[in-house]
Amino acid sequence: MTNLPKVAIVGYPNVGKSTLVNRLSGRREAVVHRQAGVTRDRKEVTVEWCGRSFVIVDTGGIDTGDRRRLAQQVQSQAEAALAEAALVLLVVDGAAGAGPGDDDLAQIIRRGKKPALLVVNKVDDFNRLDVIHEFHSLGLGDPVPVSALHGTGSGDLLDMISGRLEEQGAVATAAAAAEISVAIAGRPNAGKSSLLNRLLGQQRMIVSDRPGTTRDSIDTVLENKGDVFRFIDTAGLRRPGKISGDVEYYSRVRALAALKKAQVALVVADSTAGLAGYDLTIIKEAARSNCATALLVNKSDLARLDEQELRQRLARQTVLKPPFVATSAITGEGVSGVLPLVRRLYALYTSRLPTSELNKFMQKIKAAHAPPLVRGRQLKLYYISQPQTAPPRLVVQVNNKGLVTRPYAAYFENMVRERFGYHGCPLVIQFRGKRG
């Protein structure tokens, strides 16, 4: 955490700093209470946005006119955060308007000559942005309206924070030296180890015609064109009812654990046996483990599946609709396309959609298919943001999440997947009502 740039959040007591910290981090890290002055110490929370990481420092409310010892200690903590910060966010209360305490803090920030953003919180109605204009007098540039409570404007604010830090060269790139973790899973004797050996260009894994040769999950690192891949070759997965003995049982446990550790799963199916129902089950297991997933139809030199029929079946029987490649570990057919496919899935898995683009698309969804009417009450969609990646998580603000029907949720997900190309990528969509 100490190597990451710090963003200090300062402001008068009870302007919503801690609520904003929780909103930007996507986690309930800071204690929030209606009572002013709950936050006293500095609290550091790591935030990841668009593949970049930084630390948000929540500070206690600063009242420069309060001479009590505790207030002075809170102010000292905030000043220490300002000294360490690469960027300062001055948070003010848009509902209460500009106060003398805000002007005092703005002067302190200007004297420190630190880059700063002026954040006007509690702007719950974006049709009334005229309320923010009075804050221009603080001399910290254009005010940025947000509602930390409802999430409105938080994505745009994160974009601005990331941009300002990048301008200073102060942002650490989280994924620069990261490994892409890839689990290779499938039924016994589908050719998982043979495919991995072909990818590695060496006999790294023991290969045999006998099913179940691989009993543990084996990690192998491959560097290719500046990327580092950690491949995990797993034991063949059988239906639970067909498992015999402790060794096979624990092999299955380790294989499933490997899926939970991985970011990308390559599910290998045997084309000579056709796409079996349990191959689809393994794809669904990979999705439940939050893996971006692709299907490798192996042994294409011996038999080929009807690609059109396969595509339709995957679309009909899986939510992910994973991409697939016909491969042959023996001839090398299709193997050259595996790493580019993994890169594409990983990029999708760690991608972040612009908040403005998401909300424009949500308006189109509402226009194309009106939200349902449940027990005489209409579902209303207010705002959508993406607070998290790996896997992508979208949060949709609604009037009442109890009005979200299963068919409409499925329709919403399918529309998002089609528009933004989330095929093969897990996608979490959370509908959040006014009360959370």
N, C-alpha and C positions, 0 to 999 in steps of 0.2 A: 504493500500500500504506500510506503514512504517514497517509492520511485515514481509514483503517479502524480500528475499535476493536481493541485487542489483548487476547488472553487468554494469560496467562503460565502455563506448566506447570512446576511446581517439585516437588522431592522429593529424598529421599535417593538416593545412587547405586544404580543397578541395580534400580530399582523398575518399569522399563518405560515411562519417559516418552517416549522416541523411538518405541517401538513404538506407543504411543497416538497420537502425532502422525501417524504414517503411516496409522493406522487412521482417524482423524477426517478427514484430508485426502483419503483414498482414493488416495494416491500414495506411492511409496517415496522420500520427500524426506529423511528423517533416517537417519543411519547407525545400524544396530542391531547390537549384538554382545553376547555373553554376558559379556565382560569389563567390569567396572564402570569408569565414568569416561571412556568413549569420547567422549561429548558434552562439549565444553568451552565453546565460544562459543555465543552466542545464534543460533538459526536461526529465521527467520520464514517461515511458510507460510500462504498465503491459502486460506481455506476458504469454500465457498459452501454454504449450507443453507437450504432453504425460501425461496429468492429473496433471502436476506440474506447479506452477506459480512462476514467478520472475519478477523483475523490471529492464528494460533496461534504463540506464541513458545516454542520448545523450549530448555530451559536445561540446563546441566550439573548433575550430582548435587551436592547441598549436604551436606557433613558439617561441622557447626559445630565439631566437636572436632578437625578436621585443621588443623594450623597451618602446613603446608608452603605455600610461596609459590604454587605452581600451584593448590592447593586454594583459597587466598584469592582468587586471580584469578577462578576459576570462580564463587566465591560473589559477587564483585563484579558479574560479568556477570548473575547471577541477580537480584541486588538491583536492578540497573538495569532489568531486565525487569519486576520487581514495581512499580517506580516509574511505569513507563509504562502499566501494564496497567489496563484497565477491569474485568477479572475475573481471579481467580487460581484455578488448579486445583492443589490439593495432592494429589499422587499418592503413595499408600502401597502397600506390598506385602501383599496379603491372604493370601498363602501363608506369609509369615514372621511376620505379626502386628505389632502396634504396637511400635515401638522408641523409645529415647530421642531419636534424631535426628528422628523424626516430631514429637515433642512440642516440640522446639526450633523447628522450622519453623512449627508451628502458632502458637507464641507470636509469632514474627516477623510472621506474617500478621495476627494479631489486633491487634498494635500498629500495623500500617500501616492498619488500618480499611478495607481493601479488600474488596469483595464477593468471596466465595470459595465454592468447591465442594470437598468432600472426596471424592476418587475412590479407591476401593479396587480396585486392579488385581490381575490373576492370580486372579480368582474364576472358575475354570473349571467349577465345578459349581453351577448356580443353585438346586439342591435343598439346598445347604448354605450358605444365606445367614446362618446363625448366626455365621459367622466374622467378619462385619463389625461386630458389635455392640460389640466392644471398642474400636473407633475412635471411638465417641461421646465418649470421654474427652478427645479433642483439642479439643472445644469449637467445632467448625466446622459444626455442623448434622448432618443425617442423611447418613450415608455413601452414596455412589452406587457400586454394584458393577458392574464391567466386566471383560471379558477382552479386552485389546487384541490378544492373539495370535489369538483365535478370532473376535473381532468382537462377542461377546455384550454387549449393553447399550450399544453405541456409539451407536446411533441415539437411544436415550432420553437419553444424555448430551448429544448435539448439540442435542436439543430443549430441554434444561435450560439449556445455554449460551446459545442464541438467546433463550430467554425471559428470562433474567437480564439480558442486554444490552439487550433491548427495554424492560424495566422502567426501566432507567437512561436510556433514549433514546440509547443509545450504538451502535446498530446502523445501519450504512449500508445502504440498500436498493439492491441491485445493479441491479435491473431498472427503477428509477424513471424514469430518463431514457434507457433503452435503446431502440434501434430494433428493430422486428420485421422481419427480413429475409425477403422473400417472392420466390421465383423463379417466373416464369410460363413453363412449358415445354410442349412438345407438338410434334406433327408440323407440317410447313409448311402454311400456309393454314388452320389450325384456328380462326383469329380471336383469337389471343393479344393482338396490339397493339390491335385494336378493343375488346376487353374492357377492357384497361387504360385506354384513352382514356375509355371509359364510366365506369369507376371514378373516374378523375381529374376527370371533368367537363370535359375539354378535349382538344384534338387534340395530345397530347404525342408520340405515336408516328406514324410514317408508315405508312399503311394502304393496301394495294393488293390487288386480286384475284390478282395474280401471286404464286405461292409463292416464299418465300425473300426477301421484301423486307427483313426484319430480318436483319442479318448479324452484328451484335455484340450483346453483352449490355448493355442500357441501364438505368442506375439512375434511379429517380424517387422522391422522398420525398413522402409524403402524411400530413398530420396530420388525425386524426379522433377527436373525443371524448376528447382527452387522450393518445391513442396516436400514435406515430410509426411509419409503415410505410415501409420502403424496398423498393419493387418493382423487380425486375430482369426486364426483358423480354428473353427469349433468342431466339436464332435457332431456326428449326424444325429438329427432329431427324429425320434420315433413318436408315434402316438403313445400317450402315457400308459394305455392298456397293454401295449406290446413290449414294454420295458422289462427286461429280465436281469436280475442281479443288482448288487450295490454299485458295481463299477459303471454300468450303463446309467443307473439312476443319477450318480454324481456327475457323470459326463454331461447329462442333460442339464443338471443344475448349473454347471459351469458355463455351458453354452448359452443358457438364458441370461446368466450374469454378464457374459460378454456382450450380449445385445444391449443390456442396460448401460454398459460403459461406453458403447460405441456411439459415434455421431452418424455414421452411414452404415447401412447393412446391405450386403450383396447376397440375395437369396438365390442359391444355385439349384436348378431343377434339371432332371434327366430327360432329355427330349425323347429318348427311346421308350421311356415309360409314360410319356405324355404328362401334361400338367395335372398332377393329382390334387385332390381336395386338401391333403395335408400340406402341400406346397403353399396353397392359399392361406392355410392356418398359420404357417410360419411367417408369411408376409404380414398378417394381422398381428402376430406376436411382436414383430419388429416395430410395427406402428405403435403398439401399446408401450414399447420400450422407448418411444420418442426418437426413433432412428429415421433419417431419410433413407429411402429404400429403393433398390432397383432389382430387377429379376434377370439373372443370367441363365439362359436356356442352353445348357451345355450338351456336348456330344452331338453337335449339329452336323458333324461329318458322317454320323450314322443314321440320323433321322431328323427331319425338320417338322416343326409345328406350323400350322397355318397361322401366319402373323395377324391377319385380319380377325380371325376367330379368337386368337389369343388376346388381342387388344380389346375386343368386345367383352370377353369374359372377365378380364381384369377390371374393366370399367363397371361391369355389372355386379361383380362379387367383392370388390374391395373399395374402400373409401379413398385410399391413397392414389389409385390408378397408376401404379409404378411404371416407369419406363423399362424397357427390356432390350436385351442384346442377345443374339444367337452367337454362341461361342463354341470353340473346340480346343480343349487343352492339348490335343494330339497334333492338329494341323496349325494351330495358332489363329484360326479364323475368329474375327471379332474381338480378340484379346486387346488389340491396340486401342479399341474404343472404350475400354473399361476405366482407365485412369481419367480421361476427359469426362466420362460420365460421373465419376466420383467427385471430381472438382466441381462440376455443375450442380450436383446435389448439395454439396457442402456450401457452395455459395448461396444457394436458395435457403438452406437451413439456417444460415447466419445472416441473411439479408434483412434489411429494415425498409419498410415502405414509407414514403413521405406522408405525413399526416394529412396534408392538404389533398393529396391524390386519393387517399383512402376515403376521405369525407365526400369528395366529388363522386366517387364511385358508389358510395352508400346512397346518395341521393338518386342515382340511376336505379339501384336495386329497389328502392321504395316506389319509384315511379313505375317500374316494370311489374311489380307484384306488391300490392298494398299489404302492409302488416296485418296480421289476423285480428279479428274481433272476437274476444273471449268473454262470455257472460256479460255481454253488453258493453265491454270496455275495449278500447282500441289500443293496441300496442304502438308505442311511439319510439322511434329511433332518433336519438339526439346527436350523438357524437361517437366517433370511432378513433382509436389510437392503437399504436403497437408499442407496448412498454418493454417487450422482451423478445429476444431471439434465441435460437438453438434449444428448442424449436420456436418458431415464430408464435407469439401469443397476441391476439387482438382482443381489445376490450371495447365492448359496445355499450355506451350509456343509454339506458332505456327508462321509460317512466315506471315500469313494474316488470321485473324479470319473470314473475309468475304468469305473465301473458304471452311469454315466448313458447310457442308450440313446437313439438318435435319436428313436424314437417317443415315449418318455416325456418327453424334452425338449420335443417339439412339443406334447404333451398339456399339459404344465406351462405353456408359453407361452400356449396357447389359453385355458386356464382363467383365467390372470391377466388376459389381454386382456378376456375376457367379464366378469369380476367388476369390474374397475376401469375399463372403458370405453376401453381403449387402441386404439380403432379409428382408423386413419390415423396413428398415432404409432409411430415406431420404438422398439423395446424391446430392450435388451441384457440377457440373463440369463446370468450367469456362475456355473457350478458350481465350487466351490472345495473341494478335499480338505483333510484335516487338515494336510498338508504344503504347502498353498498351491497 
